[in-house]
Amino acid sequence: MNTFEINGKRYNAPKFNYNAICALEEAGVPIQDMKKKPAATARAYFSLCFDGDKDQAGAEIEAHMIAGGSLESLMTAMAKEIDESDFFRAINKSTATTQTAKRKTAKVEEN
């Protein structure tokens, strides 16, 4: 299990599964926007440690940053969880298959 530290406390990084993705979407961070909204993504992901309490997660992150901390360990743990996620692997495989099929269809239509 991957871990990260915020305010001197070690947290277990939440797994990236279907429920986590839904929770992130409910927090305003759909999968396709994760790279566009790094601060919101970090807060939404960290909020999973607090049963989805974004305010508590935001307050902890803010205190951590004010004290000179960074979000590097959180973001690293999150990236590792994404890489290790069977759910994300399945999504990526499905997306790649769909894109390949669309390209083949487009080539056929051109000819």
MARLUMNU-220794 format. One line per 10 residues: their letters; for each residue x, y, z of N, C-alpha, C. Coordinates in Angstrom, 1 decimal. Example, Ala and Ser with C-alpha at 12.3 -4.5 7.8 and 13.67 -1.06 7.14 Angstrom:
# MARLUMNU-220794
AS) 13.2 -5.7 7.8 12.3 -4.5 7.8 13.2 -3.3 7.8 ~ 12.8 -2.2 7.1 13.7 -1.1 7.1 12.9 0.0 7.9 .
# end
This chain:
# MARLUMNU-220794
MNTFEINGKR) 0.8 -1.2 0.0 0.0 0.0 0.0 0.9 1.2 0.0 ~ 0.5 2.2 -0.8 1.2 3.5 -0.9 0.8 4.4 0.3 ~ 1.7 5.2 0.8 1.4 6.1 1.8 1.9 7.5 1.5 ~ 1.4 8.5 2.2 1.9 9.9 2.1 1.7 10.6 3.4 ~ 2.4 11.7 3.5 2.4 12.4 4.8 1.9 13.8 4.6 ~ 1.0 14.2 5.5 0.4 15.6 5.5 0.4 16.0 7.0 ~ 1.0 17.1 7.3 1.0 17.6 8.7 1.6 16.6 9.7 ~ 2.6 15.9 9.3 3.3 15.0 10.1 2.5 13.7 10.4 ~ 1.4 13.5 9.7 0.6 12.3 9.9 0.7 11.5 8.6 ~ 0.9 10.2 8.7 1.0 9.3 7.6 -0.4 8.7 7.3 .
YNAPKFNYNA) -0.7 8.8 6.0 -2.0 8.3 5.5 -1.8 7.2 4.5 ~ -2.7 6.2 4.5 -2.7 5.2 3.4 -3.4 5.8 2.2 ~ -2.8 5.7 1.1 -3.3 6.2 -0.1 -4.5 5.4 -0.5 ~ -5.7 6.1 -0.8 -6.9 5.4 -1.2 -6.7 4.7 -2.5 ~ -7.2 3.5 -2.7 -7.2 2.8 -4.0 -8.0 3.5 -5.0 ~ -7.6 3.4 -6.2 -8.4 4.0 -7.3 -9.3 2.9 -7.9 ~ -10.5 2.9 -7.4 -11.5 1.9 -7.9 -12.7 2.7 -8.4 ~ -13.7 2.0 -8.8 -14.9 2.7 -9.3 -15.5 3.6 -8.3 ~ -15.6 3.2 -7.1 -16.2 4.1 -6.1 -15.3 5.4 -5.8 ~ -14.0 5.2 -5.9 -13.1 6.4 -5.7 -13.3 7.4 -6.9 .
ICALEEAGVP) -13.4 6.8 -8.1 -13.7 7.7 -9.3 -15.0 8.4 -9.2 ~ -16.0 7.7 -8.7 -17.3 8.4 -8.5 -17.2 9.5 -7.4 ~ -16.5 9.2 -6.4 -16.3 10.2 -5.3 -15.6 11.4 -5.8 ~ -14.6 11.2 -6.7 -13.9 12.3 -7.3 -14.8 13.2 -8.2 ~ -15.6 12.4 -9.0 -16.5 13.1 -9.8 -17.5 14.0 -9.0 ~ -18.0 13.4 -7.9 -19.0 14.1 -7.1 -18.3 15.3 -6.4 ~ -17.0 15.2 -6.3 -16.3 16.4 -5.7 -15.9 17.4 -6.8 ~ -16.4 17.2 -8.0 -16.1 18.1 -9.1 -14.9 17.9 -9.9 ~ -14.3 16.7 -9.8 -13.1 16.3 -10.6 -13.3 15.0 -11.4 ~ -13.9 15.2 -12.6 -14.0 14.0 -13.4 -12.7 13.5 -13.9 .
IQDMKKKPAA) -12.6 12.3 -14.3 -11.3 11.7 -14.7 -10.6 12.5 -15.7 ~ -11.3 13.0 -16.7 -10.7 13.7 -17.8 -10.2 15.1 -17.4 ~ -10.5 15.6 -16.2 -10.1 16.9 -15.7 -9.0 16.8 -14.7 ~ -8.5 15.6 -14.3 -7.6 15.5 -13.2 -6.3 16.3 -13.5 ~ -5.8 16.3 -14.7 -4.5 17.0 -15.0 -4.8 18.5 -15.1 ~ -6.0 18.9 -15.5 -6.3 20.3 -15.6 -6.6 21.0 -14.3 ~ -6.9 20.2 -13.2 -7.3 20.7 -11.9 -6.5 20.0 -10.8 ~ -5.1 20.3 -10.8 -4.3 19.5 -9.8 -4.6 19.8 -8.4 ~ -5.0 21.1 -8.0 -5.3 21.4 -6.6 -6.6 20.7 -6.2 ~ -7.6 20.8 -7.1 -8.9 20.2 -6.8 -8.8 18.7 -6.7 .
TARAYFSLCF) -7.9 18.1 -7.6 -7.7 16.7 -7.6 -7.1 16.3 -6.3 ~ -6.0 17.0 -5.9 -5.3 16.6 -4.6 -6.3 16.7 -3.5 ~ -7.1 17.7 -3.4 -8.1 17.9 -2.3 -9.1 16.8 -2.3 ~ -9.7 16.5 -3.5 -10.7 15.5 -3.6 -10.2 14.1 -3.3 ~ -9.0 13.8 -3.8 -8.4 12.5 -3.5 -8.1 12.4 -2.0 ~ -7.5 13.4 -1.4 -7.2 13.4 0.1 -8.5 13.3 0.9 ~ -9.5 13.9 0.4 -10.8 13.9 1.1 -11.3 12.4 1.3 ~ -10.9 11.5 0.4 -11.3 10.1 0.5 -10.8 9.5 1.9 ~ -9.7 10.1 2.4 -9.2 9.7 3.7 -10.1 10.1 4.9 ~ -11.0 11.1 4.6 -12.0 11.6 5.6 -13.4 11.4 5.2 .
DGDKDQAGAE) -13.7 10.3 4.5 -15.0 10.0 4.1 -15.6 11.0 3.2 ~ -14.8 11.6 2.4 -15.3 12.6 1.4 -15.4 14.0 1.9 ~ -14.9 14.3 3.1 -15.0 15.7 3.7 -14.0 16.6 3.0 ~ -14.4 17.3 2.0 -13.5 18.2 1.3 -13.0 19.4 2.1 ~ -13.9 19.9 3.0 -13.4 21.0 3.9 -12.3 20.6 4.8 ~ -12.5 19.4 5.4 -11.4 18.9 6.3 -10.1 18.6 5.5 ~ -10.2 18.0 4.3 -9.1 17.8 3.5 -8.4 19.1 3.1 ~ -9.2 20.1 2.7 -8.6 21.4 2.3 -7.9 22.1 3.5 ~ -8.5 22.0 4.7 -7.9 22.6 5.8 -6.6 22.0 6.2 ~ -6.5 20.7 6.1 -5.3 19.9 6.4 -4.2 20.3 5.4 .
IEAHMIAGGS) -4.6 20.3 4.1 -3.6 20.7 3.0 -3.1 22.1 3.2 ~ -4.1 23.0 3.5 -3.7 24.4 3.7 -2.7 24.6 4.9 ~ -3.0 23.9 6.0 -2.1 24.0 7.2 -0.7 23.4 6.8 ~ -0.7 22.3 6.1 0.5 21.7 5.7 1.3 22.6 4.8 ~ 0.7 23.3 3.8 1.4 24.2 2.9 1.9 25.4 3.7 ~ 1.1 25.9 4.6 1.5 27.1 5.4 2.8 26.8 6.2 ~ 2.8 25.6 6.7 3.9 25.1 7.5 5.2 24.8 6.7 ~ 5.1 25.0 5.4 6.2 24.7 4.5 6.2 23.4 3.8 ~ 5.2 22.6 3.9 5.1 21.3 3.3 4.7 21.5 1.8 ~ 4.8 20.3 1.2 4.4 20.3 -0.2 3.4 19.1 -0.4 .
LESLMTAMAK) 2.9 19.0 -1.6 2.0 18.0 -1.9 2.6 16.8 -2.7 ~ 3.9 16.9 -2.8 4.7 15.9 -3.6 4.4 14.4 -3.1 ~ 4.4 14.2 -1.8 4.2 12.8 -1.4 2.7 12.3 -1.7 ~ 1.8 13.2 -1.6 0.4 12.9 -1.9 0.2 12.6 -3.4 ~ 0.8 13.5 -4.2 0.7 13.3 -5.6 1.4 12.1 -6.1 ~ 2.6 11.8 -5.5 3.3 10.6 -5.9 2.5 9.3 -5.5 ~ 2.0 9.3 -4.3 1.1 8.2 -3.9 -0.1 8.0 -4.8 ~ -0.7 9.1 -5.2 -1.9 9.1 -6.0 -1.5 8.5 -7.4 ~ -0.4 9.0 -7.9 0.1 8.5 -9.3 0.4 7.0 -9.2 ~ 1.0 6.5 -8.1 1.3 5.1 -8.0 0.0 4.3 -7.9 .
EIDESDFFRA) -1.0 4.8 -7.2 -2.3 4.1 -7.1 -3.0 4.0 -8.4 ~ -2.9 5.1 -9.2 -3.5 5.1 -10.6 -2.7 4.0 -11.4 ~ -1.4 4.0 -11.3 -0.6 3.0 -12.1 -1.0 1.6 -11.7 ~ -1.2 1.4 -10.4 -1.5 0.0 -9.9 -3.0 -0.4 -10.0 ~ -3.8 0.5 -10.4 -5.3 0.3 -10.4 -5.7 -0.6 -11.5 ~ -6.3 -1.8 -11.2 -6.9 -2.6 -12.2 -8.0 -1.9 -13.0 ~ -8.8 -1.1 -12.2 -9.9 -0.3 -12.8 -9.3 0.7 -13.9 ~ -8.3 1.4 -13.6 -7.7 2.3 -14.5 -7.1 1.6 -15.7 ~ -6.5 0.5 -15.5 -5.9 -0.3 -16.6 -7.0 -0.8 -17.5 ~ -8.1 -1.2 -17.0 -9.3 -1.6 -17.8 -9.8 -0.4 -18.6 .
INKSTATTQT) -9.9 0.7 -18.0 -10.4 1.9 -18.7 -9.5 2.3 -19.8 ~ -8.2 2.3 -19.5 -7.2 2.6 -20.6 -7.2 1.6 -21.7 ~ -7.4 0.4 -21.4 -7.5 -0.7 -22.5 -8.7 -0.5 -23.3 ~ -9.8 -0.2 -22.6 -11.1 0.0 -23.4 -11.0 1.3 -24.2 ~ -10.4 2.3 -23.7 -10.3 3.6 -24.5 -9.4 3.4 -25.7 ~ -8.3 2.7 -25.5 -7.3 2.4 -26.6 -8.0 1.6 -27.7 ~ -8.8 0.6 -27.3 -9.5 -0.3 -28.2 -10.5 0.5 -29.0 ~ -11.2 1.4 -28.3 -12.2 2.3 -29.0 -11.6 3.2 -30.0 ~ -10.4 3.8 -29.6 -9.7 4.8 -30.5 -9.2 4.1 -31.7 ~ -8.7 2.9 -31.5 -8.2 2.1 -32.7 -9.3 1.8 -33.6 .
AKRKTAKVEE) -10.5 1.4 -33.1 -11.6 1.1 -33.9 -12.1 2.3 -34.7 ~ -12.1 3.4 -34.0 -12.5 4.7 -34.7 -11.5 5.0 -35.8 ~ -10.2 4.9 -35.6 -9.3 5.1 -36.7 -9.4 4.2 -37.9 ~ -9.7 2.9 -37.6 -9.9 2.0 -38.7 -11.2 2.3 -39.5 ~ -12.2 2.7 -38.8 -13.5 3.1 -39.4 -13.2 4.4 -40.3 ~ -12.5 5.3 -39.8 -12.2 6.5 -40.5 -11.4 6.3 -41.8 ~ -10.4 5.3 -41.7 -9.7 5.0 -42.9 -10.5 4.3 -43.9 ~ -11.4 3.4 -43.5 -12.3 2.7 -44.4 -13.2 3.7 -45.1 ~ -13.7 4.7 -44.4 -14.6 5.7 -44.9 -13.9 6.6 -45.9 ~ -12.6 6.8 -45.7 -11.8 7.7 -46.6 -11.6 7.0 -48.0 .
N) -11.5 5.6 -47.9 -11.3 4.9 -49.2 -12.6 4.6 -49.8 .
# end
